[in-house]
Amino acid sequence: MVQAYILIQTEVGKAAAVAQEIAGIPGVTQAEDVTGPYDVIVRAEANNVDELGKLVVAQIQAVQGITRTLTCPIVHI
């Protein structure tokens, strides 16, 4: 299982709507609108890195109002 945080920048005033829509995507375990340099932080999981990439590119980035994403895979050191 691969888990990651996805940091998202949105259009002005769209953070809450983006977080709500992303929360309903399978593989997303948490989506919160936040303050700071990013507008939404998502925690997601997939069976492998390829599936995680497909989740981000095909489903999360397709949500209207997103301007940029940064995916941070979780590592256990």
PyMOL CGO cylinders between C-alpha atoms (Angstrom):
from pymol import cmd
from pymol.cgo import CYLINDER

trace = [
    CYLINDER, 0.00, 0.00, 0.00, 1.34, 3.44, -0.98, 0.3, 1, 1, 1, 1, 1, 1,
    CYLINDER, 1.34, 3.44, -0.98, 0.08, 6.51, 0.85, 0.3, 1, 1, 1, 1, 1, 1,
    CYLINDER, 0.08, 6.51, 0.85, 0.68, 10.17, 0.01, 0.3, 1, 1, 1, 1, 1, 1,
    CYLINDER, 0.68, 10.17, 0.01, -0.25, 13.69, 0.89, 0.3, 1, 1, 1, 1, 1, 1,
    CYLINDER, -0.25, 13.69, 0.89, -1.34, 15.78, -2.07, 0.3, 1, 1, 1, 1, 1, 1,
    CYLINDER, -1.34, 15.78, -2.07, -0.94, 19.52, -1.63, 0.3, 1, 1, 1, 1, 1, 1,
    CYLINDER, -0.94, 19.52, -1.63, -3.33, 21.49, -3.82, 0.3, 1, 1, 1, 1, 1, 1,
    CYLINDER, -3.33, 21.49, -3.82, -3.56, 25.11, -4.90, 0.3, 1, 1, 1, 1, 1, 1,
    CYLINDER, -3.56, 25.11, -4.90, -6.96, 26.25, -6.12, 0.3, 1, 1, 1, 1, 1, 1,
    CYLINDER, -6.96, 26.25, -6.12, -8.56, 29.23, -7.76, 0.3, 1, 1, 1, 1, 1, 1,
    CYLINDER, -8.56, 29.23, -7.76, -9.56, 31.95, -5.29, 0.3, 1, 1, 1, 1, 1, 1,
    CYLINDER, -9.56, 31.95, -5.29, -12.65, 30.97, -3.30, 0.3, 1, 1, 1, 1, 1, 1,
    CYLINDER, -12.65, 30.97, -3.30, -12.74, 27.36, -4.55, 0.3, 1, 1, 1, 1, 1, 1,
    CYLINDER, -12.74, 27.36, -4.55, -10.92, 25.51, -1.73, 0.3, 1, 1, 1, 1, 1, 1,
    CYLINDER, -10.92, 25.51, -1.73, -13.98, 24.27, 0.16, 0.3, 1, 1, 1, 1, 1, 1,
    CYLINDER, -13.98, 24.27, 0.16, -15.75, 23.03, -2.98, 0.3, 1, 1, 1, 1, 1, 1,
    CYLINDER, -15.75, 23.03, -2.98, -12.58, 21.32, -4.25, 0.3, 1, 1, 1, 1, 1, 1,
    CYLINDER, -12.58, 21.32, -4.25, -11.99, 19.58, -0.90, 0.3, 1, 1, 1, 1, 1, 1,
    CYLINDER, -11.99, 19.58, -0.90, -15.59, 18.40, -0.76, 0.3, 1, 1, 1, 1, 1, 1,
    CYLINDER, -15.59, 18.40, -0.76, -15.50, 16.97, -4.28, 0.3, 1, 1, 1, 1, 1, 1,
    CYLINDER, -15.50, 16.97, -4.28, -12.13, 15.27, -3.79, 0.3, 1, 1, 1, 1, 1, 1,
    CYLINDER, -12.13, 15.27, -3.79, -13.30, 13.70, -0.52, 0.3, 1, 1, 1, 1, 1, 1,
    CYLINDER, -13.30, 13.70, -0.52, -15.72, 11.55, -2.54, 0.3, 1, 1, 1, 1, 1, 1,
    CYLINDER, -15.72, 11.55, -2.54, -13.07, 10.06, -4.82, 0.3, 1, 1, 1, 1, 1, 1,
    CYLINDER, -13.07, 10.06, -4.82, -12.23, 6.40, -4.08, 0.3, 1, 1, 1, 1, 1, 1,
    CYLINDER, -12.23, 6.40, -4.08, -8.71, 6.15, -2.68, 0.3, 1, 1, 1, 1, 1, 1,
    CYLINDER, -8.71, 6.15, -2.68, -8.93, 9.50, -0.90, 0.3, 1, 1, 1, 1, 1, 1,
    CYLINDER, -8.93, 9.50, -0.90, -8.96, 8.98, 2.86, 0.3, 1, 1, 1, 1, 1, 1,
    CYLINDER, -8.96, 8.98, 2.86, -9.06, 12.64, 3.88, 0.3, 1, 1, 1, 1, 1, 1,
    CYLINDER, -9.06, 12.64, 3.88, -9.44, 16.04, 2.19, 0.3, 1, 1, 1, 1, 1, 1,
    CYLINDER, -9.44, 16.04, 2.19, -9.30, 19.29, 4.14, 0.3, 1, 1, 1, 1, 1, 1,
    CYLINDER, -9.30, 19.29, 4.14, -9.26, 22.93, 3.10, 0.3, 1, 1, 1, 1, 1, 1,
    CYLINDER, -9.26, 22.93, 3.10, -6.47, 24.77, 4.92, 0.3, 1, 1, 1, 1, 1, 1,
    CYLINDER, -6.47, 24.77, 4.92, -4.73, 28.15, 5.08, 0.3, 1, 1, 1, 1, 1, 1,
    CYLINDER, -4.73, 28.15, 5.08, -1.18, 28.83, 3.96, 0.3, 1, 1, 1, 1, 1, 1,
    CYLINDER, -1.18, 28.83, 3.96, 0.63, 28.33, 0.66, 0.3, 1, 1, 1, 1, 1, 1,
    CYLINDER, 0.63, 28.33, 0.66, -1.72, 25.45, -0.25, 0.3, 1, 1, 1, 1, 1, 1,
    CYLINDER, -1.72, 25.45, -0.25, -5.50, 25.56, -0.16, 0.3, 1, 1, 1, 1, 1, 1,
    CYLINDER, -5.50, 25.56, -0.16, -6.36, 21.86, 0.21, 0.3, 1, 1, 1, 1, 1, 1,
    CYLINDER, -6.36, 21.86, 0.21, -4.41, 18.94, 1.68, 0.3, 1, 1, 1, 1, 1, 1,
    CYLINDER, -4.41, 18.94, 1.68, -5.46, 15.43, 0.72, 0.3, 1, 1, 1, 1, 1, 1,
    CYLINDER, -5.46, 15.43, 0.72, -4.35, 12.07, 2.09, 0.3, 1, 1, 1, 1, 1, 1,
    CYLINDER, -4.35, 12.07, 2.09, -4.72, 9.25, -0.41, 0.3, 1, 1, 1, 1, 1, 1,
    CYLINDER, -4.72, 9.25, -0.41, -3.75, 5.61, -0.76, 0.3, 1, 1, 1, 1, 1, 1,
    CYLINDER, -3.75, 5.61, -0.76, -3.33, 3.13, -3.60, 0.3, 1, 1, 1, 1, 1, 1,
    CYLINDER, -3.33, 3.13, -3.60, -1.94, -0.36, -4.12, 0.3, 1, 1, 1, 1, 1, 1,
    CYLINDER, -1.94, -0.36, -4.12, 1.22, 0.92, -5.83, 0.3, 1, 1, 1, 1, 1, 1,
    CYLINDER, 1.22, 0.92, -5.83, 2.90, 4.06, -7.16, 0.3, 1, 1, 1, 1, 1, 1,
    CYLINDER, 2.90, 4.06, -7.16, 1.41, 3.64, -10.65, 0.3, 1, 1, 1, 1, 1, 1,
    CYLINDER, 1.41, 3.64, -10.65, -2.14, 3.52, -9.25, 0.3, 1, 1, 1, 1, 1, 1,
    CYLINDER, -2.14, 3.52, -9.25, -1.38, 6.52, -7.06, 0.3, 1, 1, 1, 1, 1, 1,
    CYLINDER, -1.38, 6.52, -7.06, -0.22, 8.45, -10.11, 0.3, 1, 1, 1, 1, 1, 1,
    CYLINDER, -0.22, 8.45, -10.11, -3.37, 7.53, -12.00, 0.3, 1, 1, 1, 1, 1, 1,
    CYLINDER, -3.37, 7.53, -12.00, -5.49, 8.64, -9.04, 0.3, 1, 1, 1, 1, 1, 1,
    CYLINDER, -5.49, 8.64, -9.04, -3.79, 12.03, -8.96, 0.3, 1, 1, 1, 1, 1, 1,
    CYLINDER, -3.79, 12.03, -8.96, -3.64, 12.68, -12.71, 0.3, 1, 1, 1, 1, 1, 1,
    CYLINDER, -3.64, 12.68, -12.71, -6.91, 11.15, -13.89, 0.3, 1, 1, 1, 1, 1, 1,
    CYLINDER, -6.91, 11.15, -13.89, -9.21, 11.94, -10.99, 0.3, 1, 1, 1, 1, 1, 1,
    CYLINDER, -9.21, 11.94, -10.99, -7.90, 14.57, -8.59, 0.3, 1, 1, 1, 1, 1, 1,
    CYLINDER, -7.90, 14.57, -8.59, -6.40, 16.93, -11.18, 0.3, 1, 1, 1, 1, 1, 1,
    CYLINDER, -6.40, 16.93, -11.18, -9.62, 16.69, -13.18, 0.3, 1, 1, 1, 1, 1, 1,
    CYLINDER, -9.62, 16.69, -13.18, -11.56, 18.51, -10.43, 0.3, 1, 1, 1, 1, 1, 1,
    CYLINDER, -11.56, 18.51, -10.43, -12.58, 22.01, -11.53, 0.3, 1, 1, 1, 1, 1, 1,
    CYLINDER, -12.58, 22.01, -11.53, -10.85, 24.82, -9.66, 0.3, 1, 1, 1, 1, 1, 1,
    CYLINDER, -10.85, 24.82, -9.66, -7.46, 23.16, -9.13, 0.3, 1, 1, 1, 1, 1, 1,
    CYLINDER, -7.46, 23.16, -9.13, -4.48, 25.12, -10.44, 0.3, 1, 1, 1, 1, 1, 1,
    CYLINDER, -4.48, 25.12, -10.44, -1.55, 23.01, -9.15, 0.3, 1, 1, 1, 1, 1, 1,
    CYLINDER, -1.55, 23.01, -9.15, -0.82, 19.82, -7.20, 0.3, 1, 1, 1, 1, 1, 1,
    CYLINDER, -0.82, 19.82, -7.20, 2.23, 18.48, -5.40, 0.3, 1, 1, 1, 1, 1, 1,
    CYLINDER, 2.23, 18.48, -5.40, 2.25, 14.79, -4.44, 0.3, 1, 1, 1, 1, 1, 1,
    CYLINDER, 2.25, 14.79, -4.44, 4.31, 13.79, -1.38, 0.3, 1, 1, 1, 1, 1, 1,
    CYLINDER, 4.31, 13.79, -1.38, 4.52, 10.00, -0.90, 0.3, 1, 1, 1, 1, 1, 1,
    CYLINDER, 4.52, 10.00, -0.90, 4.75, 8.88, 2.71, 0.3, 1, 1, 1, 1, 1, 1,
    CYLINDER, 4.75, 8.88, 2.71, 7.93, 7.02, 3.65, 0.3, 1, 1, 1, 1, 1, 1,
    CYLINDER, 7.93, 7.02, 3.65, 8.61, 5.09, 6.82, 0.3, 1, 1, 1, 1, 1, 1,
    CYLINDER, 8.61, 5.09, 6.82, 12.25, 5.53, 7.81, 0.3, 1, 1, 1, 1, 1, 1,
]
cmd.load_cgo(trace, "trace")
